[in-house]
Amino acid sequence: MWSDEPVSTRRWSLARQLLVLQAVLVAVLVAGGAVLAYVDARRASEDRAREEVTAVAATVADAPNVRAALRTGEPSRELQPFAERVRQDTGVDFITIMDPAGVRYTHPDPERIGGRFLGTTAPALRGRMFTETYTGTLGPSIRAVAPVTEDGRVSALVAVGITVRAVSAELARRLPPLLLVACAVLGVGLLGSYLVSARLRRQTRGVAPAELSSMFEYYQAILRSVREGLVLVGRDGRVALCNHAARELLGLSGDPKGRPVGELGLSPELVSTLDATEPRTDEIHVTDTRVLLVNTAPVTAKDREMGNVVTLRDHTELQSLTGELDTVRGFAESLRSQAHESANRLHAVVSLVELGRIEEALVFATAELETAQQLTDRVMGAVSEPVLAALLLGKSADAAERGAELALTEDTALPDTETGFDSRDLVTILGNLIDNAIDAAIEDAGSRRGRPRVTVTVRMDPEALFLRVADTGPGVDQGTAREMFRRGWSTKPGGGAAGRGLGLALVGQAVRRYGGTIEVGGDAGAVFTVTLPRAGTEDTG
């Protein structure tokens, strides 16, 4: 794509090609305009000459002294001085007065008086004045021939002419201003072309058209092939570019180029990140179907803010795996805690045996085993789905270690049948709700009597799956119920865009994915009720 040759040896840049093209175009236009102006000026000069000779010929033909002189025996004696005086006063080149046969009475050259007029006279003999260009004794001239009439008959003819040489001399006097204007227009045009070329050179960085075409093709190929979403947001808050991956990740239909980011149907937090004036790094945003990792970097060019470059990565699967890993880690921690407690109890049993207290040792050991077995039997008997059962056992152990109690209601029942729901989504929903409930119950334990308690209900009906988590915590303000399921909402320290608040957002996303609902209530504590309609039972009305 890029050449190692010096710029001077490469093909002309787009700016240089445009400069040459504009210069040639301006030169052709100016030359064409100058030629047209010259032709127009020549035509105007000839028209003016015709008008002038016509007016002079008509005036002389109508002069009374001309008719009077024609009645004398020697018309030339009076007409020659008169014609020369009029010729000098009007600036024409000749005034010839002749009889109807064309014999001259006057001529600028007295020696040609009495000779025959060279030119056309027939229209004038019929009483009509006309003009023509004819070559006579003085060379080519533009002339007008007018009849002198008396009593309805033509008694003489008057020919007035301006030589073509005189017309050309007048036109030549007009050429310098015309050429000066043409040169000025050409200079202005070339200067404008140079300024446009210089600006284009700065904007294209002196790249040749072929290289620009290659760059555009590479640019399009990269945008189509890159797996990350790429969005360019202008300083005016409008989308300047959005590749296919970004449209898919954001759930957009069609190309949003030119639209404000606030009108794309995105969450306010995501809109704020896309249009942020400061860098944002690895922010997690939850949409209806995905978990996105968003990075925003403002772009400046020559100390001028251009907008933001936003990259989007699909974090859904990774977040799901992270949640599962957290669950497994919780199970491991619970097992470690139970192993530690079992070791302590085993030491107690051994000590009782060594002290000869065999019956007390048996009672102590079997009581702990019965408690653990009862919990396991209760969970496994009510919830046959293995992943949820393991989750509930792990959360129960975690709650017990932290000084709380996790209990299943009597109506909890999830038979060992195909539920139609992804176990990972159920773990996301129930696990996050139980974690928040345990935290809330323990946090409010000091203001209540009794042990912190979390009550869980899992029930499958023919129409839907119900998940209910209640705690003995401080409860939830109903005014903030809608805000709870957006990213960043949290009542715990460190909440916000960069802190906590992702768990409930993931819960909301999973529930929306199945077209379910979440109800938040409770007086003495928070109660979250999730309803997930089973496949084929959604309301389609």
PALO-317083 format. One line per field, with one value per residue (C-alpha): residue number from 1; chain; z, y, x. Coordinates in nm, 2 decimals. Each point is the difference from the previous one (the first is absolute). Layout:
residues N
i	c(NUM, ...)
ch	c(A, ...)
z	c(Z, ...)
y	c(Y, ...)
x	c(X, ...)
end
This chain:
residues 541
i	c(1, 2, 3, 4, 5, 6, 7, 8, 9, 10, 11, 12, 13, 14, 15, 16, 17, 18, 19, 20, 21, 22, 23, 24, 25, 26, 27, 28, 29, 30, 31, 32, 33, 34, 35, 36, 37, 38, 39, 40, 41, 42, 43, 44, 45, 46, 47, 48, 49, 50, 51, 52, 53, 54, 55, 56, 57, 58, 59, 60, 61, 62, 63, 64, 65, 66, 67, 68, 69, 70, 71, 72, 73, 74, 75, 76, 77, 78, 79, 80, 81, 82, 83, 84, 85, 86, 87, 88, 89, 90, 91, 92, 93, 94, 95, 96, 97, 98, 99, 100, 101, 102, 103, 104, 105, 106, 107, 108, 109, 110, 111, 112, 113, 114, 115, 116, 117, 118, 119, 120, 121, 122, 123, 124, 125, 126, 127, 128, 129, 130, 131, 132, 133, 134, 135, 136, 137, 138, 139, 140, 141, 142, 143, 144, 145, 146, 147, 148, 149, 150, 151, 152, 153, 154, 155, 156, 157, 158, 159, 160, 161, 162, 163, 164, 165, 166, 167, 168, 169, 170, 171, 172, 173, 174, 175, 176, 177, 178, 179, 180, 181, 182, 183, 184, 185, 186, 187, 188, 189, 190, 191, 192, 193, 194, 195, 196, 197, 198, 199, 200, 201, 202, 203, 204, 205, 206, 207, 208, 209, 210, 211, 212, 213, 214, 215, 216, 217, 218, 219, 220, 221, 222, 223, 224, 225, 226, 227, 228, 229, 230, 231, 232, 233, 234, 235, 236, 237, 238, 239, 240, 241, 242, 243, 244, 245, 246, 247, 248, 249, 250, 251, 252, 253, 254, 255, 256, 257, 258, 259, 260, 261, 262, 263, 264, 265, 266, 267, 268, 269, 270, 271, 272, 273, 274, 275, 276, 277, 278, 279, 280, 281, 282, 283, 284, 285, 286, 287, 288, 289, 290, 291, 292, 293, 294, 295, 296, 297, 298, 299, 300, 301, 302, 303, 304, 305, 306, 307, 308, 309, 310, 311, 312, 313, 314, 315, 316, 317, 318, 319, 320, 321, 322, 323, 324, 325, 326, 327, 328, 329, 330, 331, 332, 333, 334, 335, 336, 337, 338, 339, 340, 341, 342, 343, 344, 345, 346, 347, 348, 349, 350, 351, 352, 353, 354, 355, 356, 357, 358, 359, 360, 361, 362, 363, 364, 365, 366, 367, 368, 369, 370, 371, 372, 373, 374, 375, 376, 377, 378, 379, 380, 381, 382, 383, 384, 385, 386, 387, 388, 389, 390, 391, 392, 393, 394, 395, 396, 397, 398, 399, 400, 401, 402, 403, 404, 405, 406, 407, 408, 409, 410, 411, 412, 413, 414, 415, 416, 417, 418, 419, 420, 421, 422, 423, 424, 425, 426, 427, 428, 429, 430, 431, 432, 433, 434, 435, 436, 437, 438, 439, 440, 441, 442, 443, 444, 445, 446, 447, 448, 449, 450, 451, 452, 453, 454, 455, 456, 457, 458, 459, 460, 461, 462, 463, 464, 465, 466, 467, 468, 469, 470, 471, 472, 473, 474, 475, 476, 477, 478, 479, 480, 481, 482, 483, 484, 485, 486, 487, 488, 489, 490, 491, 492, 493, 494, 495, 496, 497, 498, 499, 500, 501, 502, 503, 504, 505, 506, 507, 508, 509, 510, 511, 512, 513, 514, 515, 516, 517, 518, 519, 520, 521, 522, 523, 524, 525, 526, 527, 528, 529, 530, 531, 532, 533, 534, 535, 536, 537, 538, 539, 540, 541)
ch	c(A, A, A, A, A, A, A, A, A, A, A, A, A, A, A, A, A, A, A, A, A, A, A, A, A, A, A, A, A, A, A, A, A, A, A, A, A, A, A, A, A, A, A, A, A, A, A, A, A, A, A, A, A, A, A, A, A, A, A, A, A, A, A, A, A, A, A, A, A, A, A, A, A, A, A, A, A, A, A, A, A, A, A, A, A, A, A, A, A, A, A, A, A, A, A, A, A, A, A, A, A, A, A, A, A, A, A, A, A, A, A, A, A, A, A, A, A, A, A, A, A, A, A, A, A, A, A, A, A, A, A, A, A, A, A, A, A, A, A, A, A, A, A, A, A, A, A, A, A, A, A, A, A, A, A, A, A, A, A, A, A, A, A, A, A, A, A, A, A, A, A, A, A, A, A, A, A, A, A, A, A, A, A, A, A, A, A, A, A, A, A, A, A, A, A, A, A, A, A, A, A, A, A, A, A, A, A, A, A, A, A, A, A, A, A, A, A, A, A, A, A, A, A, A, A, A, A, A, A, A, A, A, A, A, A, A, A, A, A, A, A, A, A, A, A, A, A, A, A, A, A, A, A, A, A, A, A, A, A, A, A, A, A, A, A, A, A, A, A, A, A, A, A, A, A, A, A, A, A, A, A, A, A, A, A, A, A, A, A, A, A, A, A, A, A, A, A, A, A, A, A, A, A, A, A, A, A, A, A, A, A, A, A, A, A, A, A, A, A, A, A, A, A, A, A, A, A, A, A, A, A, A, A, A, A, A, A, A, A, A, A, A, A, A, A, A, A, A, A, A, A, A, A, A, A, A, A, A, A, A, A, A, A, A, A, A, A, A, A, A, A, A, A, A, A, A, A, A, A, A, A, A, A, A, A, A, A, A, A, A, A, A, A, A, A, A, A, A, A, A, A, A, A, A, A, A, A, A, A, A, A, A, A, A, A, A, A, A, A, A, A, A, A, A, A, A, A, A, A, A, A, A, A, A, A, A, A, A, A, A, A, A, A, A, A, A, A, A, A, A, A, A, A, A, A, A, A, A, A, A, A, A, A, A, A, A, A, A, A, A, A, A, A, A, A, A, A, A, A, A, A, A, A, A, A, A, A, A, A, A, A, A, A, A, A, A, A, A, A, A, A, A, A, A, A, A, A, A, A, A, A, A, A, A, A, A, A, A, A, A, A, A, A, A, A, A, A, A, A, A, A, A, A, A, A, A, A, A, A, A, A)
z	c(0.00, 0.09, -0.22, 0.12, -0.30, 0.07, -0.04, -0.30, -0.20, 0.08, -0.19, 0.04, 0.31, -0.02, 0.09, -0.28, -0.26, 0.11, -0.03, -0.35, -0.10, 0.14, -0.16, -0.34, 0.05, 0.11, -0.29, -0.26, 0.15, 0.01, -0.36, -0.12, 0.18, -0.15, -0.35, 0.05, 0.13, -0.30, -0.25, 0.19, 0.00, -0.37, -0.08, 0.22, -0.18, -0.34, 0.11, 0.13, -0.33, -0.19, 0.22, -0.04, -0.38, -0.02, 0.20, -0.19, -0.34, 0.10, 0.13, -0.31, -0.23, 0.17, 0.00, -0.20, -0.13, -0.16, -0.20, -0.09, -0.12, -0.22, -0.19, -0.10, -0.30, 0.21, 0.32, 0.10, 0.06, 0.30, 0.09, 0.03, 0.28, 0.18, -0.01, 0.12, 0.28, 0.12, -0.04, 0.22, 0.26, 0.02, -0.03, -0.29, -0.26, -0.31, -0.12, -0.36, -0.17, -0.35, -0.27, -0.05, -0.26, 0.27, -0.13, 0.31, 0.09, 0.32, 0.12, 0.27, -0.30, -0.23, -0.29, 0.02, -0.05, -0.32, 0.02, 0.05, 0.35, 0.09, 0.19, 0.00, -0.08, -0.12, 0.33, 0.04, -0.35, 0.10, 0.29, 0.28, 0.22, 0.07, 0.14, -0.12, 0.03, -0.33, -0.13, -0.17, -0.08, 0.37, 0.06, 0.19, 0.17, 0.18, -0.20, -0.01, -0.33, 0.03, -0.28, -0.05, -0.12, -0.15, -0.10, 0.05, -0.22, 0.09, -0.11, 0.16, 0.23, 0.32, 0.11, 0.35, 0.11, 0.27, -0.11, 0.17, 0.09, 0.21, 0.17, 0.07, 0.14, 0.24, 0.10, 0.06, 0.25, 0.19, 0.02, 0.28, 0.26, -0.11, 0.03, 0.34, 0.13, -0.14, 0.17, 0.33, -0.02, -0.08, 0.29, 0.24, -0.13, 0.04, 0.35, 0.10, -0.15, 0.19, 0.33, -0.05, -0.09, 0.30, 0.23, -0.16, 0.03, 0.37, 0.04, -0.21, 0.12, -0.36, -0.07, -0.36, -0.12, -0.04, 0.36, 0.12, -0.17, 0.15, 0.34, -0.03, -0.11, 0.29, 0.24, -0.12, 0.02, 0.36, 0.11, -0.14, 0.13, 0.35, 0.27, 0.24, -0.03, -0.11, 0.03, -0.08, 0.17, -0.11, 0.23, -0.08, 0.15, -0.33, -0.13, -0.26, -0.06, 0.13, -0.13, -0.03, 0.32, 0.20, -0.15, 0.10, 0.35, 0.06, -0.16, -0.26, -0.33, -0.30, -0.01, 0.28, -0.17, 0.05, 0.29, 0.35, 0.25, 0.23, -0.27, -0.04, 0.27, 0.23, 0.38, 0.14, 0.15, -0.33, -0.18, 0.26, -0.06, -0.38, 0.02, 0.29, -0.02, 0.21, -0.07, 0.13, 0.04, 0.02, 0.11, 0.02, -0.13, 0.00, -0.29, -0.04, -0.16, 0.06, 0.25, -0.18, 0.09, -0.12, -0.05, -0.10, -0.11, -0.11, -0.32, -0.07, -0.32, 0.01, 0.34, -0.13, 0.16, -0.27, 0.21, 0.16, -0.12, 0.18, -0.01, 0.11, 0.10, 0.07, 0.37, 0.03, -0.01, 0.21, 0.26, 0.00, 0.05, 0.27, 0.18, -0.02, 0.12, 0.29, 0.08, -0.01, 0.21, 0.25, 0.01, 0.06, 0.28, 0.15, -0.02, 0.16, 0.28, 0.05, 0.00, 0.26, 0.21, -0.04, 0.11, 0.31, 0.07, -0.06, 0.25, 0.24, -0.06, 0.04, 0.32, 0.14, -0.08, 0.17, 0.30, 0.00, -0.09, -0.27, 0.00, 0.00, -0.29, -0.20, 0.08, -0.11, -0.32, -0.11, 0.07, -0.25, -0.26, 0.04, -0.05, -0.31, -0.14, 0.07, -0.20, -0.28, 0.00, 0.01, -0.30, -0.21, 0.07, -0.10, -0.29, -0.24, -0.24, 0.10, -0.07, 0.20, 0.28, 0.02, 0.00, 0.29, 0.20, -0.06, 0.09, 0.31, 0.12, -0.08, 0.19, 0.30, 0.00, 0.01, 0.28, -0.21, -0.08, -0.35, -0.01, -0.26, 0.02, 0.02, -0.35, -0.16, -0.27, -0.32, -0.15, -0.20, -0.34, -0.29, 0.12, -0.33, 0.17, -0.02, 0.34, -0.03, -0.02, 0.30, 0.20, -0.10, 0.12, 0.31, 0.10, -0.02, 0.18, 0.29, 0.03, 0.03, 0.24, 0.23, -0.01, 0.09, 0.28, 0.16, -0.04, 0.19, 0.26, 0.27, -0.02, 0.02, 0.24, -0.11, -0.25, -0.35, -0.23, -0.38, -0.13, -0.35, -0.21, -0.32, -0.16, -0.35, -0.12, -0.34, -0.12, 0.17, 0.23, 0.32, 0.19, 0.33, 0.23, 0.33, 0.27, 0.34, -0.10, -0.01, -0.31, -0.33, -0.07, -0.26, -0.17, -0.10, -0.11, -0.37, 0.05, 0.18, -0.32, -0.19, 0.00, 0.28, 0.25, 0.35, 0.36, 0.10, 0.02, -0.33, -0.20, -0.33, -0.35, 0.11, 0.31, 0.09, -0.15, -0.28, 0.16, -0.01, -0.35, -0.11, 0.17, -0.19, -0.33, 0.05, 0.10, -0.30, -0.23, 0.10, -0.01, 0.38, 0.27, 0.33, 0.29, 0.30, 0.32, 0.37, 0.32, 0.26, -0.26, -0.38, -0.20, -0.37, -0.20, -0.35, -0.24, -0.31, -0.25, -0.14, -0.38, -0.19, 0.28, -0.05, -0.06, -0.37, 0.01)
y	c(0.00, 0.24, 0.08, 0.05, 0.23, 0.38, 0.20, 0.18, -0.32, -0.14, 0.07, 0.34, 0.06, 0.07, 0.36, 0.05, -0.17, 0.22, 0.31, -0.09, -0.08, 0.32, 0.20, -0.14, 0.04, 0.37, 0.07, -0.16, 0.19, 0.33, -0.05, -0.09, 0.30, 0.23, -0.13, 0.04, 0.35, 0.08, -0.13, 0.19, 0.32, -0.03, -0.06, 0.30, 0.22, -0.11, 0.07, 0.34, 0.08, -0.10, 0.21, 0.29, -0.01, -0.05, 0.30, 0.22, -0.12, 0.07, 0.34, 0.10, -0.14, 0.22, 0.31, 0.29, 0.14, -0.34, 0.02, 0.36, -0.08, -0.29, 0.26, 0.20, -0.07, -0.09, -0.19, -0.09, 0.36, 0.02, -0.36, -0.09, 0.26, -0.09, -0.38, 0.05, 0.22, -0.25, -0.29, 0.18, 0.09, -0.35, -0.20, -0.22, -0.10, 0.12, 0.17, -0.05, 0.18, -0.13, 0.01, -0.29, -0.14, -0.02, 0.29, 0.16, 0.37, -0.03, -0.22, 0.03, -0.01, 0.29, -0.18, -0.27, 0.24, -0.08, -0.37, -0.27, -0.12, -0.35, -0.18, -0.10, 0.27, -0.20, 0.00, 0.38, 0.06, -0.16, 0.25, -0.22, 0.07, -0.30, -0.09, -0.23, -0.08, 0.06, 0.05, 0.33, 0.25, 0.04, -0.38, -0.21, 0.23, -0.01, 0.23, 0.12, 0.12, 0.23, 0.14, 0.38, 0.04, 0.29, -0.01, -0.38, -0.07, -0.08, 0.29, -0.10, -0.26, 0.06, -0.26, 0.03, -0.25, -0.09, -0.22, -0.34, 0.11, 0.28, -0.24, -0.24, 0.29, 0.09, -0.36, -0.02, 0.29, -0.21, -0.31, 0.11, 0.04, -0.32, -0.19, 0.17, -0.12, -0.35, -0.02, 0.12, -0.26, -0.27, 0.11, 0.00, -0.34, -0.15, 0.15, -0.15, -0.34, 0.01, 0.08, -0.28, -0.23, 0.10, -0.07, -0.33, -0.09, 0.06, -0.20, -0.30, 0.02, 0.00, -0.35, -0.10, -0.10, -0.37, 0.00, 0.17, -0.27, -0.28, 0.16, 0.02, -0.37, -0.11, 0.22, -0.16, -0.35, 0.06, 0.13, -0.30, -0.26, 0.14, -0.19, 0.29, 0.26, 0.34, 0.32, 0.36, 0.27, 0.36, 0.29, 0.08, -0.33, -0.16, -0.33, 0.05, -0.37, -0.33, -0.33, -0.32, -0.15, 0.30, 0.01, -0.37, 0.05, 0.30, -0.16, 0.28, -0.05, 0.18, 0.24, 0.26, 0.24, 0.36, -0.07, 0.13, -0.27, 0.10, -0.12, -0.35, -0.15, -0.07, 0.03, 0.34, -0.14, -0.13, 0.32, 0.20, -0.23, 0.03, 0.38, 0.05, 0.27, -0.20, -0.35, -0.30, -0.33, -0.35, 0.11, -0.28, 0.09, -0.23, 0.01, -0.21, -0.29, 0.06, 0.11, 0.24, 0.11, 0.36, 0.22, 0.37, 0.21, 0.37, 0.09, 0.34, 0.12, 0.32, 0.09, -0.03, -0.25, -0.24, -0.23, -0.34, -0.34, -0.27, -0.37, -0.26, -0.36, -0.28, -0.08, -0.22, -0.34, 0.11, 0.15, -0.32, -0.20, 0.24, -0.05, -0.37, 0.03, 0.21, -0.26, -0.28, 0.22, 0.04, -0.37, -0.05, 0.26, -0.17, -0.34, 0.15, 0.15, -0.32, -0.20, 0.24, -0.03, -0.38, -0.01, 0.20, -0.23, -0.31, 0.12, 0.05, -0.35, -0.15, 0.20, -0.13, -0.36, 0.05, 0.13, -0.31, 0.19, -0.24, 0.07, 0.38, -0.04, -0.20, 0.24, 0.30, -0.17, -0.13, 0.34, 0.18, -0.27, 0.00, 0.38, 0.00, -0.30, 0.16, 0.31, -0.21, -0.22, 0.31, 0.16, -0.31, -0.10, 0.33, 0.10, -0.28, 0.23, -0.08, 0.34, 0.19, -0.26, 0.05, 0.37, -0.01, -0.23, 0.22, 0.32, -0.17, -0.09, 0.35, 0.16, -0.23, 0.09, 0.37, -0.04, -0.01, -0.26, -0.10, -0.19, -0.14, 0.05, -0.30, 0.06, -0.01, -0.27, -0.03, -0.35, -0.18, 0.10, 0.22, 0.35, 0.18, 0.24, 0.02, -0.10, 0.27, 0.26, -0.15, 0.01, 0.36, 0.10, -0.20, 0.03, 0.38, 0.04, -0.24, 0.18, 0.34, -0.14, -0.15, 0.33, 0.20, -0.24, 0.00, 0.38, 0.06, -0.28, 0.25, 0.17, -0.31, -0.29, -0.35, -0.15, 0.17, -0.21, -0.04, -0.20, -0.14, -0.14, -0.19, -0.12, -0.13, 0.04, -0.10, 0.36, 0.14, -0.04, 0.20, 0.10, 0.19, 0.13, 0.18, 0.13, 0.15, 0.31, 0.37, -0.04, 0.20, 0.35, -0.05, 0.32, -0.15, -0.34, 0.08, 0.13, -0.31, -0.21, 0.24, -0.02, 0.19, 0.01, -0.12, 0.08, -0.13, 0.21, 0.02, 0.00, 0.19, -0.02, -0.14, -0.19, -0.24, -0.03, -0.26, -0.29, 0.14, 0.13, -0.35, -0.13, 0.25, -0.09, -0.37, 0.06, 0.22, -0.27, -0.24, 0.27, -0.03, 0.24, 0.11, 0.13, 0.17, 0.03, -0.08, 0.20, -0.16, -0.08, -0.02, -0.26, -0.06, -0.21, -0.11, -0.15, -0.17, -0.12, -0.34, -0.05, 0.02, 0.16, 0.37, 0.24, 0.07, 0.22)
x	c(0.00, 0.27, 0.30, 0.36, 0.07, 0.04, -0.31, 0.15, 0.05, -0.34, -0.32, -0.14, -0.20, -0.37, 0.06, 0.26, -0.23, -0.29, 0.23, 0.10, -0.35, -0.14, 0.29, -0.07, -0.38, 0.04, 0.24, -0.24, -0.29, 0.19, 0.13, -0.35, -0.15, 0.27, -0.07, -0.37, 0.05, 0.23, -0.26, -0.28, 0.21, 0.07, -0.36, -0.09, 0.25, -0.13, -0.36, 0.09, 0.18, -0.31, -0.22, 0.23, 0.03, -0.38, -0.07, 0.25, -0.12, -0.37, 0.09, 0.20, -0.27, -0.26, 0.21, -0.17, 0.33, 0.07, -0.32, 0.07, 0.35, -0.13, -0.21, 0.31, 0.21, 0.30, -0.11, 0.36, 0.09, -0.24, -0.03, 0.38, 0.07, -0.32, 0.07, 0.36, -0.12, -0.26, 0.26, 0.24, -0.26, -0.15, 0.33, -0.11, 0.25, -0.19, -0.32, -0.07, -0.29, -0.08, -0.26, -0.24, 0.25, 0.27, 0.22, 0.16, -0.06, 0.22, 0.29, 0.27, 0.24, -0.10, 0.17, -0.26, -0.29, -0.18, 0.09, -0.25, -0.09, 0.12, -0.28, -0.36, -0.26, -0.31, -0.19, 0.06, -0.12, -0.33, -0.03, 0.13, 0.31, 0.22, 0.35, 0.27, 0.37, 0.17, 0.35, 0.03, 0.27, 0.09, 0.00, -0.26, -0.26, -0.33, -0.22, -0.36, -0.16, -0.31, -0.21, -0.06, -0.36, -0.18, -0.36, -0.01, 0.30, 0.36, 0.22, 0.33, 0.16, 0.20, 0.26, 0.16, 0.26, 0.25, 0.29, 0.05, 0.35, -0.14, -0.25, 0.29, 0.21, -0.28, -0.03, 0.37, -0.03, -0.25, 0.22, 0.25, -0.28, -0.16, 0.33, 0.07, -0.34, 0.06, 0.34, -0.15, -0.27, 0.25, 0.22, -0.29, -0.11, 0.35, 0.04, -0.33, 0.09, 0.33, -0.17, -0.25, 0.28, 0.20, -0.29, -0.07, 0.37, -0.02, -0.31, 0.11, 0.36, 0.13, -0.13, -0.06, -0.35, 0.10, 0.13, -0.32, -0.20, 0.21, -0.02, -0.38, -0.02, 0.22, -0.20, -0.33, 0.15, 0.13, -0.34, -0.18, 0.25, 0.08, -0.20, 0.00, -0.27, 0.13, -0.20, 0.12, -0.20, 0.05, 0.03, -0.37, -0.11, -0.09, 0.13, 0.26, 0.08, -0.14, 0.13, -0.21, 0.13, -0.10, -0.35, -0.04, 0.14, -0.23, -0.30, -0.04, -0.18, 0.14, 0.30, -0.04, 0.25, -0.11, -0.24, 0.05, 0.12, -0.29, -0.25, 0.14, -0.21, 0.30, 0.01, 0.08, 0.32, 0.12, -0.09, 0.20, 0.30, -0.02, -0.02, 0.25, 0.26, 0.25, 0.14, -0.19, 0.18, -0.15, -0.35, -0.25, -0.35, -0.30, -0.25, -0.31, 0.20, 0.37, 0.26, 0.24, 0.35, 0.03, 0.30, -0.02, 0.29, -0.04, 0.18, 0.16, 0.17, 0.21, -0.13, -0.36, -0.24, -0.13, -0.22, 0.03, 0.12, -0.20, 0.08, -0.25, 0.08, -0.25, 0.05, -0.32, 0.16, 0.30, -0.24, -0.20, 0.32, 0.11, -0.33, 0.03, 0.36, -0.12, -0.26, 0.26, 0.23, -0.28, -0.05, 0.37, -0.01, -0.30, 0.17, 0.32, -0.21, -0.19, 0.33, 0.14, -0.31, 0.00, 0.36, -0.09, -0.29, 0.21, 0.25, -0.28, -0.13, 0.35, 0.05, -0.33, 0.10, 0.34, -0.18, -0.21, -0.32, -0.10, -0.38, 0.05, 0.24, -0.26, -0.28, 0.22, 0.12, -0.34, -0.17, 0.22, -0.04, -0.38, -0.01, 0.21, -0.19, -0.33, 0.10, 0.13, -0.31, -0.22, 0.17, 0.03, -0.35, -0.15, 0.24, 0.09, 0.19, 0.36, 0.15, -0.26, 0.03, 0.37, -0.05, -0.24, 0.22, 0.30, -0.19, -0.14, 0.35, 0.12, -0.29, 0.06, 0.37, -0.09, -0.25, -0.32, -0.25, -0.13, -0.33, -0.22, -0.38, -0.23, -0.14, 0.34, -0.01, 0.20, -0.06, 0.27, -0.15, 0.11, -0.05, 0.07, 0.24, 0.38, 0.14, 0.26, -0.27, -0.18, 0.33, 0.05, -0.35, -0.03, 0.37, 0.01, -0.33, 0.11, 0.34, -0.17, -0.26, 0.27, 0.20, -0.32, -0.11, 0.35, 0.04, -0.33, 0.05, 0.09, -0.34, -0.21, -0.04, 0.08, 0.23, 0.03, -0.22, -0.04, -0.30, 0.01, -0.29, 0.05, -0.32, -0.09, -0.36, -0.13, 0.02, 0.31, 0.29, -0.01, 0.30, -0.05, 0.27, -0.09, 0.23, -0.02, 0.19, -0.10, -0.22, 0.01, -0.14, -0.27, 0.11, 0.33, -0.14, 0.04, 0.35, 0.12, 0.04, 0.22, 0.38, 0.16, -0.29, 0.10, -0.06, 0.34, 0.32, 0.18, -0.31, -0.02, 0.14, 0.33, -0.11, -0.27, -0.35, 0.05, -0.18, -0.35, 0.06, 0.09, -0.31, -0.21, 0.16, -0.06, -0.37, -0.06, 0.16, -0.28, -0.27, -0.05, -0.07, 0.15, -0.21, 0.16, -0.19, 0.00, -0.06, 0.23, 0.27, 0.05, -0.19, 0.10, -0.24, 0.11, -0.25, 0.14, -0.26, 0.06, 0.05, -0.32, -0.20, 0.10, -0.28, -0.01, -0.31)
end
